[in-house]
């Protein structure tokens, strides 16, 4: 059964350590995605997401410009990030692990997202929606995001681990 992302009720966010003392958060403003799933057997679900890399927003224009540059996402060369699922492991009625391939800067690596199913509802105008939350942590260096600057006090300006959080609302497609 096909579902599509309700982008006005979905957020793809991330956080990373800055100066080794604070978390900087951001999100992507432009993305699309679909899910093909049999509700009776969600282990065969197929999830595809495409993210406009240039839509990154950390609430700081200068930082966003740097993140779009060749030092990080290199949006001129790699305008999109993508995710394609490979398998689903169920851990009860509302928990699962979604395995898939994440592509950043032309590098594709496997990732596992911890997913929580938040239920379904019918909107007053008749559309059917399902909600999910997902998290994972990746090492940015595995995708070629290696730029950094040493600090005088030791350590580095930007942390290696990126925490990814996704809150998604899907609408049943016609």
TIBAFI-808182 format. One line per 3 residues: number of its first residue (from 1); for each residue z, x, y of C-alpha. Coordinates in steps of 0.25 Angstrom, whole numbers, plus 5000, padded with zeros to 4 digits. Layout:
// TIBAFI-808182
NUM	Z,X,Y | ... $
// end
This chain:
// TIBAFI-808182
1	5000,5000,5000 | 4996,5006,5013 | 5006,5008,5025 $
4	5003,5015,5038 | 5012,5022,5048 | 5018,5013,5059 $
7	5017,5025,5069 | 5025,5018,5080 | 5037,5017,5071 $
10	5035,5030,5064 | 5040,5044,5068 | 5037,5058,5063 $
13	5047,5067,5068 | 5052,5081,5066 | 5063,5091,5071 $
16	5065,5106,5071 | 5076,5116,5076 | 5074,5122,5089 $
19	5082,5134,5093 | 5089,5133,5080 | 5099,5123,5087 $
22	5092,5110,5089 | 5082,5100,5083 | 5069,5097,5090 $
25	5063,5084,5086 | 5049,5079,5088 | 5039,5069,5082 $
28	5024,5066,5081 | 5019,5055,5089 | 5005,5052,5082 $
31	5004,5051,5067 | 4998,5041,5056 | 5001,5039,5042 $
34	4999,5030,5030 | 5007,5027,5017 | 5001,5021,5004 $
37	5012,5016,4995 | 5015,5007,4984 | 5029,5001,4988 $
40	5032,4999,4973 | 5029,5014,4970 | 5030,5022,4983 $
43	5030,5035,4975 | 5015,5035,4977 | 5015,5033,4992 $
46	5004,5041,5000 | 5008,5045,5014 | 4999,5051,5024 $
49	5003,5055,5038 | 4995,5062,5049 | 5002,5067,5062 $
52	4996,5071,5075 | 5002,5085,5077 | 4999,5084,5092 $
55	5008,5072,5093 | 5021,5080,5091 | 5032,5076,5101 $
58	5045,5084,5103 | 5047,5078,5117 | 5044,5092,5123 $
61	5029,5094,5127 | 5030,5109,5127 | 5036,5110,5113 $
64	5026,5099,5108 | 5014,5108,5114 | 5020,5120,5107 $
67	5021,5112,5094 | 5007,5108,5095 | 5002,5122,5097 $
70	4997,5132,5086 | 5012,5137,5085 | 5016,5124,5078 $
73	5007,5112,5075 | 4994,5118,5080 | 4989,5104,5083 $
76	4975,5109,5088 | 4972,5114,5074 | 4981,5104,5066 $
79	4981,5091,5073 | 4988,5083,5062 | 5000,5085,5053 $
82	4999,5076,5040 | 5007,5072,5028 | 5002,5067,5015 $
85	5012,5062,5004 | 5011,5067,4990 | 5022,5060,4982 $
88	5034,5051,4984 | 5048,5053,4977 | 5057,5041,4977 $
91	5072,5042,4978 | 5076,5028,4978 | 5072,5016,4985 $
94	5072,5022,4999 | 5070,5037,4998 | 5059,5046,4994 $
97	5053,5059,4995 | 5039,5059,5001 | 5031,5072,4997 $
100	5018,5076,5004 | 5010,5086,5011 | 5013,5089,5026 $
103	5002,5096,5034 | 5005,5103,5047 | 4995,5113,5053 $
106	4986,5112,5041 | 4997,5116,5031 | 5001,5106,5021 $
109	5014,5107,5014 | 5022,5098,5005 | 5034,5090,5011 $
112	5044,5080,5006 | 5049,5069,5015 | 5062,5062,5012 $
115	5059,5047,5014 | 5067,5035,5016 | 5061,5021,5015 $
118	5067,5012,5026 | 5061,4999,5021 | 5051,4989,5025 $
121	5050,4978,5035 | 5040,4967,5040 | 5038,4967,5055 $
124	5038,4954,5062 | 5023,4955,5063 | 5021,4956,5048 $
127	5019,4971,5046 | 5026,4978,5035 | 5033,4991,5038 $
130	5040,5002,5030 | 5049,5013,5035 | 5052,5027,5030 $
133	5059,5039,5035 | 5056,5053,5030 | 5061,5067,5033 $
136	5058,5081,5028 | 5060,5095,5033 | 5049,5106,5033 $
139	5048,5120,5037 | 5038,5121,5048 | 5034,5135,5044 $
142	5027,5130,5031 | 5017,5123,5040 | 5014,5135,5048 $
145	5023,5131,5060 | 5029,5145,5062 | 5030,5147,5077 $
148	5044,5150,5081 | 5052,5159,5091 | 5064,5167,5089 $
151	5077,5164,5096 | 5085,5175,5103 | 5097,5170,5096 $
154	5091,5170,5082 | 5083,5160,5075 | 5070,5153,5079 $
157	5066,5143,5090 | 5060,5132,5080 | 5066,5129,5066 $
160	5058,5130,5054 | 5062,5116,5048 | 5056,5104,5053 $
163	5063,5091,5050 | 5053,5079,5049 | 5057,5065,5050 $
166	5048,5053,5049 | 5051,5038,5051 | 5040,5030,5047 $
169	5036,5015,5047 | 5024,5011,5039 | 5017,4998,5040 $
172	5010,4992,5028 | 4995,4993,5031 | 4986,4981,5030 $
// end
